[in-house]
Amino acid sequence: MLLIEIFTDYIRNKKDLREYVERRKDINERGEFNDAKLIQIQENLERLKSENPEIYNKMYDVLEEIIEQDKGQFVDYSLDFAREVLKMFKNQSLESIYEEYRDTLKHKYQTLN
């Protein structure tokens, strides 16, 4: 299995990215995110789930929708998702980050309703 496939499995199936950090140490491939960023993504997801489960679920709904439509490069789906999660809890509202994520994918893949 390629590293990106493992990463996608962890993102899509809501697995703990701290486990992914450990698992990828045995794989001789370069990942998109360093360990600190991956842990930050996991912490942001946990915080989002506890503070705003509606946005949390919407983010995953958009991810699933784009995966099911399969209109782009599969490697981008989980990476786009993770990049948006990294932005959370900085200056923008969670709703605006969700909308930005959805709009970006709508434009990028021309598929979302």
Secondary structure, DSSP 4 states (H G I P E B T S, - for coil): --HHHHHHHHHHTT--HHHHHHHGGGS-S--SS-HHHHHHHHHHHHHHHHH-HHHHHHHHHHHHHHHHHT-S-HHHHHHHHHHHHHHTTSSS-HHHHHHHHHHHHHHHHS---
